[in-house]
């Protein structure tokens, strides 16, 4: 029953607490513990679902998967993950700060030939938006050992985490929260 309580807190936070900054970023005032990861993943889900309608998201997904035969979802998912790994450089958020970059903002910057930076949640949202735009069903996994500290996307039964080797889960997590995008 506690996930529904946390979801209610997240919705209230979304209405009152999030502040959108320049360049499509959202500064997330982080709740402590598991509530914080549920909060972040909830906002990631909302931002991703909003971004799938952006024409560049679908265009980038089509280009990333153009060499994959139709219907091969696992290969499509891996191709999207590799494309994001090449196009986005991993840079962590500032210490004790949670920033989320809108996938459409990242797609636009990539299209314009700009250098694009993001951490695991930014890259996961871009992967999920691209995958969902071509019919894949992404799942966000918030993971950690004692505390949550990483998120990645799963599509077509394979872990897609551009911060590690594709197809490999980042580590054996003791804690996990999973959310269908």
Buried (B, 14 or more C-beta within 10 A) or exposed (E): EEEEEBBEBBEEBBEEBBEEEEEBBBBBEBBEEBBBBBBBBBBBBBBBBEBBEBEBBBBBBEEBBEEBEEEEBBBBBBBBBBBBBEBBEBEEBEEEEBBBBBBBBBBBBBEEEEEBBBBBBBBBBBBBBBBBBBEBBBBBBBBBEEEBBBBBBBBBEBBBBBBBEBEEBBEEBEBEBEBEB
